[in-house]
Amino acid sequence: MPGTAALPRQNGELVFDAPWQGRVVGVAIGVVRELGLGWDEFRQRLIAAIASDPERPYYESWTAALESLVTDRGVLTGDALIGRLAIE
């Protein structure tokens, strides 16, 4: 993904400061695939999450976008998602 939604990389490798950050990326990819959605649906939600709170840490915006997707699609509640990702 280009622009503000681009994943942070260092020497071509994805960069995560904490294990939950990698999990939220993996869960997002899995949810998009499992629901048979185009990646653009998630990407647009991520762009909107970043725009709504530009000061929010990047991977917290991934969490917000994922929460929006799964709750809008009726897959999980926001609380259930947070519990599965083990984010405190």
C-alpha positions as CSV (number, residue, x, y, z in Angstrom):
1,M,0.0,0.0,0.0
2,P,1.4,3.4,-0.9
3,G,1.0,6.7,1.0
4,T,-0.2,7.0,4.6
5,A,-1.5,3.5,4.6
6,A,1.9,2.0,3.7
7,L,3.4,-0.6,6.1
8,P,6.6,0.6,7.8
9,R,9.7,-1.2,6.4
10,Q,13.4,-1.3,7.1
11,N,15.6,-2.9,4.5
12,G,12.5,-4.2,2.8
13,E,11.3,-6.0,5.9
14,L,8.1,-5.1,7.8
15,V,8.8,-3.4,11.1
16,F,6.9,-4.1,14.3
17,D,7.6,-2.6,17.7
18,A,5.4,-5.2,19.5
19,P,4.0,-8.6,18.8
20,W,0.4,-7.4,18.7
21,Q,1.3,-5.2,15.7
22,G,2.2,-8.1,13.6
23,R,-0.9,-10.0,14.8
24,V,-3.2,-7.2,13.8
25,V,-1.7,-7.1,10.3
26,G,-2.0,-10.9,10.0
27,V,-5.6,-10.9,11.3
28,A,-6.6,-8.1,8.9
29,I,-5.1,-10.1,5.9
30,G,-6.9,-13.2,7.1
31,V,-10.2,-11.5,7.6
32,V,-10.2,-9.9,4.2
33,R,-9.4,-13.3,2.6
34,E,-11.9,-15.2,4.7
35,L,-14.7,-12.8,3.9
36,G,-13.8,-12.8,0.2
37,L,-13.3,-9.0,0.1
38,G,-11.0,-7.0,-2.1
39,W,-8.0,-5.5,-0.2
40,D,-9.2,-2.1,-1.1
41,E,-12.1,-2.3,1.3
42,F,-9.7,-2.7,4.2
43,R,-7.3,-0.1,2.7
44,Q,-10.0,2.5,2.5
45,R,-11.0,1.9,6.1
46,L,-7.3,2.2,7.2
47,I,-6.9,5.5,5.3
48,A,-10.1,6.8,7.0
49,A,-8.8,5.6,10.4
50,I,-5.5,7.5,9.9
51,A,-7.3,10.6,8.7
52,S,-9.8,10.6,11.6
53,D,-6.9,10.6,14.1
54,P,-3.5,11.5,12.5
55,E,-1.8,11.5,15.9
56,R,-2.9,7.9,16.7
57,P,0.0,5.4,16.4
58,Y,0.0,3.6,13.0
59,Y,-0.8,0.1,14.1
60,E,-3.6,1.4,16.4
61,S,-5.1,2.7,13.2
62,W,-4.9,-0.8,11.7
63,T,-6.8,-2.0,14.8
64,A,-9.5,0.7,14.3
65,A,-9.8,-0.2,10.6
66,L,-10.1,-3.9,11.4
67,E,-12.6,-3.3,14.2
68,S,-14.7,-1.2,11.8
69,L,-14.6,-3.9,9.1
70,V,-15.5,-6.9,11.4
71,T,-18.2,-5.0,13.3
72,D,-19.8,-3.6,10.2
73,R,-19.8,-7.1,8.7
74,G,-21.1,-8.7,11.9
75,V,-18.1,-11.0,12.3
76,L,-17.1,-9.9,15.8
77,T,-17.9,-7.2,18.3
78,G,-15.1,-4.6,19.0
79,D,-14.5,-6.1,22.4
80,A,-14.2,-9.6,21.0
81,L,-11.6,-8.4,18.5
82,I,-9.5,-6.7,21.1
83,G,-9.6,-9.8,23.2
84,R,-8.4,-12.0,20.3
85,L,-5.6,-9.6,19.5
86,A,-4.6,-9.4,23.2
87,I,-4.1,-5.6,23.0
88,E,-4.1,-3.8,26.3
